[in-house]
């Protein structure tokens, strides 16, 4: 299991919320950040999560693919943010 998904599940984040988070990430990364804020993760867990992503950005792609979402949508959203 992807370590991002595993960390979320360890913190009692439901499968529906995980799916919602990554769906938002593929459509609007800013909205995904708002969802992360609503998950109620303890600060140390949130820092751990962000550290994992910063050290290995490929984890996002792996999680998106594990959930059966389209990673190309993440790339499109990222390009929009950079404009």
C-alpha positions as semicolon CSV with decimal commas, in nm:
position;residue;x (nm);y (nm);z (nm)
1;X;0,000;0,000;0,000
2;X;0,115;0,350;-0,079
3;X;0,262;0,516;0,233
4;X;0,044;0,827;0,189
5;X;-0,272;0,617;0,181
6;X;-0,143;0,403;0,469
7;X;-0,077;0,712;0,684
8;X;-0,424;0,846;0,613
9;X;-0,584;0,513;0,702
10;X;-0,377;0,491;1,023
11;X;-0,533;0,824;1,119
12;X;-0,885;0,690;1,060
13;X;-0,944;0,874;0,734
14;X;-1,220;0,688;0,550
15;X;-1,174;0,541;0,206
16;X;-1,433;0,788;0,079
17;X;-1,233;1,085;0,214
18;X;-0,909;0,944;0,069
19;X;-1,079;0,906;-0,268
20;X;-1,222;1,258;-0,239
21;X;-0,879;1,400;-0,155
22;X;-0,705;1,244;-0,451
23;X;-0,996;1,320;-0,684
24;X;-0,963;1,685;-0,580
25;X;-0,588;1,663;-0,635
26;X;-0,647;1,555;-0,994
27;X;-0,885;1,844;-1,055
28;X;-0,782;2,131;-0,830
29;X;-0,472;2,101;-0,607
30;X;-0,575;2,405;-0,403
31;X;-0,904;2,235;-0,316
32;X;-0,707;1,926;-0,217
33;X;-0,509;2,133;0,031
34;X;-0,835;2,251;0,187
35;X;-0,949;1,889;0,220
36;X;-0,619;1,796;0,388
37;X;-0,687;2,072;0,641
38;X;-1,030;1,925;0,715
39;X;-0,901;1,573;0,781
40;X;-0,802;1,660;1,135
41;X;-0,460;1,502;1,115
42;X;-0,236;1,574;1,413
43;X;0,032;1,830;1,326
44;X;0,315;1,575;1,353
45;X;0,134;1,337;1,116
46;X;0,069;1,618;0,870
47;X;0,439;1,711;0,880
48;X;0,533;1,346;0,824
49;X;0,296;1,327;0,528
50;X;0,431;1,647;0,373
51;X;0,788;1,530;0,433
52;X;0,720;1,205;0,250
53;X;0,572;1,390;-0,045
54;X;0,860;1,641;-0,055
55;X;1,123;1,365;-0,046
56;X;0,946;1,144;-0,297
57;X;0,690;1,323;-0,517
58;X;0,635;0,998;-0,708
59;X;0,430;0,881;-0,409
60;X;0,146;1,103;-0,529
61;X;0,148;0,936;-0,869
62;X;0,155;0,593;-0,707
63;X;-0,138;0,681;-0,479
64;X;-0,343;0,825;-0,766
65;X;-0,282;0,511;-0,973
66;X;-0,355;0,284;-0,673
67;X;-0,692;0,456;-0,638
68;X;-0,763;0,410;-1,009
69;X;-0,753;0,780;-1,094
70;X;-0,595;0,947;-1,397
71;X;-0,253;1,092;-1,314
72;X;-0,250;1,299;-1,633
73;X;-0,517;1,514;-1,465
74;X;-0,267;1,592;-1,187
75;X;-0,015;1,705;-1,448
76;X;-0,280;1,924;-1,616
77;X;-0,373;2,084;-1,285
78;X;-0,007;2,144;-1,204
79;X;0,044;2,314;-1,540
80;X;-0,256;2,541;-1,478
81;X;-0,110;2,646;-1,143
82;X;0,221;2,735;-1,303
83;X;0,059;2,970;-1,555
